[in-house]
Amino acid sequence: MAKKRRAAAAVKEEIELPPQLPETREGLERAIMLLGYRTQNELTPKVQAELEALLGAYPSAETAVHWKRELKSLRDEY
């Protein structure tokens, strides 16, 4: 029974990545920081464009939470 619950939890936690990933560690760090700002507020047009250039899209606040979590785990593996 516990195995079924764990399997169901794993399915719910699908990995959700942005359309593209930054090519450098610095770019990854910047994207994570901007996603953190995005979870709180709408970004200025200049910063929106920077985030789009880094990740290939401008996320909703909810999507930014997921992307930030996944990028942080990738950064830890970097």
VEXZA-973007 format. One record per residue: x, y, z of N, C-alpha, C in turn; residue in one letter. Coordinates in nm, 3 decimals, decimal comma. Atoms other than C-alpha are relative to their C-alpha. Layout:
REM VEXZA-973007
@nx:X&ny:Y&nz:Z&cax:X&cay:Y&caz:Z&cx:X&cy:Y&cz:Z&residuo:a .
...
END
This chain:
REM VEXZA-973007
@nx:0,082&ny:-0,119&nz:0,000&cax:0,000&cay:0,000&caz:0,000&cx:0,087&cy:0,126&cz:0,000&residuo:m .
@nx:-0,088&ny:-0,117&nz:-0,007&cax:0,282&cay:0,243&caz:0,086&cx:0,069&cy:0,023&cz:-0,135&residuo:a .
@nx:-0,065&ny:-0,014&nz:0,131&cax:0,448&cay:0,169&caz:-0,250&cx:-0,093&cy:0,072&cz:-0,099&residuo:k .
@nx:0,095&ny:-0,065&nz:0,089&cax:0,131&cay:0,275&caz:-0,432&cx:-0,008&cy:0,149&cz:0,028&residuo:k .
@nx:0,006&ny:-0,142&nz:-0,037&cax:0,118&cay:0,603&caz:-0,239&cx:0,125&cy:0,074&cz:-0,049&residuo:r .
@nx:-0,124&ny:-0,063&nz:0,046&cax:0,482&cay:0,678&caz:-0,318&cx:0,000&cy:0,015&cz:-0,152&residuo:r .
@nx:0,006&ny:-0,006&nz:0,146&cax:0,428&cay:0,598&caz:-0,686&cx:-0,095&cy:0,110&cz:-0,046&residuo:a .
@nx:0,096&ny:-0,104&nz:0,034&cax:0,124&cay:0,826&caz:-0,698&cx:0,060&cy:0,138&cz:0,026&residuo:a .
@nx:-0,064&ny:-0,128&nz:-0,033&cax:0,320&cay:1,107&caz:-0,531&cx:0,105&cy:0,034&cz:-0,105&residuo:a .
@nx:-0,102&ny:-0,024&nz:0,100&cax:0,601&cay:1,066&caz:-0,784&cx:-0,062&cy:0,046&cz:-0,131&residuo:a .
@nx:0,068&ny:-0,040&nz:0,123&cax:0,357&cay:1,098&caz:-1,074&cx:-0,048&cy:0,145&cz:0,012&residuo:v .
@nx:0,049&ny:-0,137&nz:-0,021&cax:0,212&cay:1,419&caz:-0,924&cx:0,114&cy:0,101&cz:-0,010&residuo:k .
@nx:-0,114&ny:-0,091&nz:-0,001&cax:0,561&cay:1,570&caz:-0,897&cx:0,076&cy:-0,008&cz:-0,132&residuo:e .
@nx:-0,064&ny:-0,001&nz:0,131&cax:0,628&cay:1,586&caz:-1,270&cx:0,101&cy:0,112&cz:-0,008&residuo:e .
@nx:-0,102&ny:-0,104&nz:0,019&cax:0,938&cay:1,776&caz:-1,365&cx:-0,053&cy:0,098&cz:-0,104&residuo:i .
@nx:0,048&ny:-0,105&nz:0,089&cax:0,843&cay:2,106&caz:-1,523&cx:0,115&cy:0,099&cz:-0,023&residuo:e .
@nx:-0,112&ny:-0,086&nz:0,034&cax:1,129&cay:2,285&caz:-1,698&cx:-0,042&cy:0,106&cz:-0,101&residuo:l .
@nx:0,028&ny:-0,102&nz:0,101&cax:1,128&cay:2,606&caz:-1,902&cx:0,039&cy:-0,050&cz:-0,140&residuo:p .
@nx:-0,030&ny:0,043&nz:0,136&cax:1,152&cay:2,584&caz:-2,284&cx:0,150&cy:-0,008&cz:-0,030&residuo:p .
@nx:-0,144&ny:0,008&nz:0,018&cax:1,526&cay:2,653&caz:-2,270&cx:0,068&cy:0,027&cz:0,133&residuo:q .
@nx:-0,076&ny:-0,019&nz:-0,123&cax:1,794&cay:2,654&caz:-2,002&cx:0,119&cy:0,092&cz:-0,027&residuo:l .
@nx:-0,118&ny:-0,085&nz:0,016&cax:2,069&cay:2,912&caz:-1,947&cx:0,124&cy:-0,086&cz:-0,026&residuo:p .
@nx:-0,119&ny:0,076&nz:0,038&cax:2,404&cay:2,804&caz:-2,089&cx:0,113&cy:0,009&cz:0,102&residuo:e .
@nx:-0,107&ny:-0,017&nz:-0,099&cax:2,617&cay:2,927&caz:-1,797&cx:-0,057&cy:-0,008&cz:0,141&residuo:t .
@nx:0,043&ny:0,002&nz:-0,140&cax:2,605&cay:2,892&caz:-1,422&cx:-0,050&cy:0,138&cz:0,043&residuo:r .
@nx:0,043&ny:-0,136&nz:-0,033&cax:2,578&cay:3,271&caz:-1,395&cx:-0,140&cy:0,027&cz:-0,054&residuo:e .
@nx:0,133&ny:-0,015&nz:0,059&cax:2,279&cay:3,267&caz:-1,629&cx:-0,105&cy:-0,076&cz:0,080&residuo:g .
@nx:0,090&ny:0,081&nz:-0,081&cax:2,121&cay:2,991&caz:-1,422&cx:-0,031&cy:0,071&cz:0,132&residuo:l .
@nx:0,020&ny:-0,074&nz:-0,125&cax:2,173&cay:3,191&caz:-1,101&cx:-0,091&cy:0,120&cz:-0,022&residuo:e .
@nx:0,082&ny:-0,118&nz:0,029&cax:2,023&cay:3,502&caz:-1,262&cx:-0,145&cy:-0,040&cz:-0,026&residuo:r .
@nx:0,136&ny:0,047&nz:0,028&cax:1,721&cay:3,307&caz:-1,390&cx:-0,071&cy:-0,038&cz:0,129&residuo:a .
@nx:0,059&ny:0,038&nz:-0,128&cax:1,659&cay:3,164&caz:-1,042&cx:-0,040&cy:0,124&cz:0,079&residuo:i .
@nx:0,030&ny:-0,124&nz:-0,072&cax:1,676&cay:3,512&caz:-0,891&cx:-0,122&cy:0,070&cz:-0,061&residuo:m .
@nx:0,112&ny:-0,067&nz:0,066&cax:1,439&cay:3,659&caz:-1,151&cx:-0,130&cy:-0,076&cz:0,019&residuo:l .
@nx:0,121&ny:0,079&nz:-0,026&cax:1,195&cay:3,372&caz:-1,105&cx:-0,052&cy:0,026&cz:0,141&residuo:l .
@nx:0,042&ny:-0,035&nz:-0,136&cax:1,192&cay:3,451&caz:-0,734&cx:-0,075&cy:0,131&cz:0,003&residuo:g .
@nx:0,070&ny:-0,128&nz:0,008&cax:1,098&cay:3,810&caz:-0,812&cx:-0,135&cy:-0,018&cz:-0,068&residuo:y .
@nx:0,125&ny:0,021&nz:0,076&cax:0,836&cay:3,686&caz:-1,060&cx:-0,107&cy:-0,064&cz:0,086&residuo:r .
@nx:0,100&ny:0,063&nz:-0,086&cax:0,666&cay:3,475&caz:-0,794&cx:-0,072&cy:0,103&cz:0,086&residuo:t .
@nx:0,056&ny:-0,104&nz:-0,086&cax:0,602&cay:3,796&caz:-0,599&cx:-0,070&cy:0,111&cz:-0,076&residuo:q .
@nx:0,049&ny:-0,118&nz:0,072&cax:0,535&cay:4,061&caz:-0,865&cx:0,008&cy:-0,020&cz:-0,150&residuo:n .
@nx:-0,017&ny:-0,010&nz:0,144&cax:0,492&cay:4,140&caz:-1,231&cx:0,132&cy:0,073&cz:-0,022&residuo:e .
@nx:-0,130&ny:-0,061&nz:0,025&cax:0,835&cay:4,229&caz:-1,372&cx:-0,011&cy:0,114&cz:-0,100&residuo:l .
@nx:-0,004&ny:-0,109&nz:0,096&cax:0,925&cay:4,542&caz:-1,565&cx:0,026&cy:-0,057&cz:-0,139&residuo:t .
@nx:-0,022&ny:0,052&nz:0,136&cax:0,938&cay:4,504&caz:-1,945&cx:0,146&cy:-0,038&cz:-0,026&residuo:p .
@nx:-0,142&ny:0,030&nz:0,022&cax:1,320&cay:4,513&caz:-1,943&cx:0,038&cy:-0,133&cz:0,066&residuo:k .
@nx:-0,033&ny:0,123&nz:-0,073&cax:1,345&cay:4,236&caz:-1,682&cx:-0,078&cy:-0,118&cz:-0,058&residuo:v .
@nx:0,076&ny:0,105&nz:0,068&cax:1,068&cay:4,038&caz:-1,854&cx:0,078&cy:-0,051&cz:-0,122&residuo:q .
@nx:-0,076&ny:0,037&nz:0,119&cax:1,275&cay:4,044&caz:-2,173&cx:0,126&cy:-0,080&cz:0,037&residuo:a .
@nx:-0,119&ny:0,073&nz:-0,045&cax:1,584&cay:3,929&caz:-1,982&cx:-0,036&cy:-0,143&cz:0,039&residuo:e .
@nx:0,044&ny:0,134&nz:-0,041&cax:1,394&cay:3,637&caz:-1,829&cx:-0,039&cy:-0,083&cz:-0,121&residuo:l .
@nx:0,036&ny:0,071&nz:0,123&cax:1,250&cay:3,544&caz:-2,168&cx:0,124&cy:-0,044&cz:-0,078&residuo:e .
@nx:-0,123&ny:0,036&nz:0,070&cax:1,600&cay:3,550&caz:-2,319&cx:0,070&cy:-0,117&cz:0,069&residuo:a .
@nx:-0,066&ny:0,107&nz:-0,074&cax:1,731&cay:3,322&caz:-2,043&cx:-0,076&cy:-0,132&cz:-0,009&residuo:l .
@nx:0,079&ny:0,123&nz:-0,012&cax:1,443&cay:3,073&caz:-2,034&cx:-0,091&cy:-0,029&cz:-0,119&residuo:l .
@nx:0,081&ny:0,026&nz:0,118&cax:1,261&cay:3,111&caz:-2,365&cx:-0,147&cy:0,033&cz:0,016&residuo:g .
@nx:0,140&ny:-0,035&nz:-0,024&cax:0,933&cay:3,225&caz:-2,208&cx:-0,011&cy:0,082&cz:0,128&residuo:a .
@nx:0,028&ny:-0,076&nz:-0,122&cax:0,784&cay:3,454&caz:-1,946&cx:-0,111&cy:-0,075&cz:0,074&residuo:y .
@nx:0,096&ny:0,087&nz:-0,069&cax:0,607&cay:3,237&caz:-1,686&cx:-0,104&cy:0,078&cz:0,082&residuo:p .
@nx:0,095&ny:-0,052&nz:-0,098&cax:0,297&cay:3,300&caz:-1,480&cx:0,067&cy:-0,012&cz:0,137&residuo:s .
@nx:-0,058&ny:0,008&nz:-0,134&cax:0,366&cay:3,345&caz:-1,109&cx:0,002&cy:-0,145&cz:0,050&residuo:a .
@nx:0,007&ny:0,141&nz:-0,043&cax:0,256&cay:2,985&caz:-1,044&cx:0,106&cy:-0,085&cz:-0,071&residuo:e .
@nx:-0,101&ny:0,074&nz:0,076&cax:0,478&cay:2,846&caz:-1,319&cx:0,140&cy:0,037&cz:0,047&residuo:t .
@nx:-0,130&ny:-0,046&nz:-0,048&cax:0,769&cay:3,055&caz:-1,189&cx:0,042&cy:-0,077&cz:0,125&residuo:a .
@nx:-0,031&ny:0,077&nz:-0,121&cax:0,746&cay:2,870&caz:-0,857&cx:0,055&cy:-0,137&cz:-0,038&residuo:v .
@nx:-0,044&ny:0,134&nz:0,042&cax:0,780&cay:2,533&caz:-1,032&cx:0,135&cy:0,006&cz:-0,070&residuo:h .
@nx:-0,126&ny:-0,012&nz:0,073&cax:1,056&cay:2,646&caz:-1,266&cx:0,115&cy:0,030&cz:0,096&residuo:w .
@nx:-0,106&ny:-0,036&nz:-0,096&cax:1,253&cay:2,800&caz:-0,980&cx:0,044&cy:-0,123&cz:0,078&residuo:k .
@nx:-0,033&ny:0,121&nz:-0,076&cax:1,234&cay:2,477&caz:-0,779&cx:0,084&cy:-0,095&cz:-0,084&residuo:r .
@nx:-0,073&ny:0,093&nz:0,086&cax:1,353&cay:2,268&caz:-1,074&cx:0,138&cy:0,053&cz:-0,035&residuo:e .
@nx:-0,130&ny:-0,056&nz:0,033&cax:1,632&cay:2,508&caz:-1,168&cx:0,094&cy:-0,004&cz:0,120&residuo:l .
@nx:-0,084&ny:0,009&nz:-0,120&cax:1,756&cay:2,514&caz:-0,809&cx:0,055&cy:-0,141&cz:0,016&residuo:k .
@nx:-0,050&ny:0,137&nz:-0,011&cax:1,779&cay:2,135&caz:-0,813&cx:0,105&cy:-0,028&cz:-0,107&residuo:s .
@nx:-0,103&ny:0,016&nz:0,104&cax:1,969&cay:2,150&caz:-1,144&cx:0,128&cy:0,071&cz:0,041&residuo:l .
@nx:-0,117&ny:-0,075&nz:-0,044&cax:2,203&cay:2,413&caz:-0,999&cx:0,079&cy:-0,081&cz:0,102&residuo:r .
@nx:-0,067&ny:0,080&nz:-0,101&cax:2,279&cay:2,184&caz:-0,707&cx:0,076&cy:-0,118&cz:-0,062&residuo:d .
@nx:-0,066&ny:0,110&nz:0,070&cax:2,374&cay:1,909&caz:-0,954&cx:0,112&cy:0,050&cz:-0,090&residuo:e .
@nx:-0,095&ny:-0,062&nz:0,093&cax:2,582&cay:2,150&caz:-1,171&cx:0,141&cy:-0,022&cz:0,041&residuo:y .
END
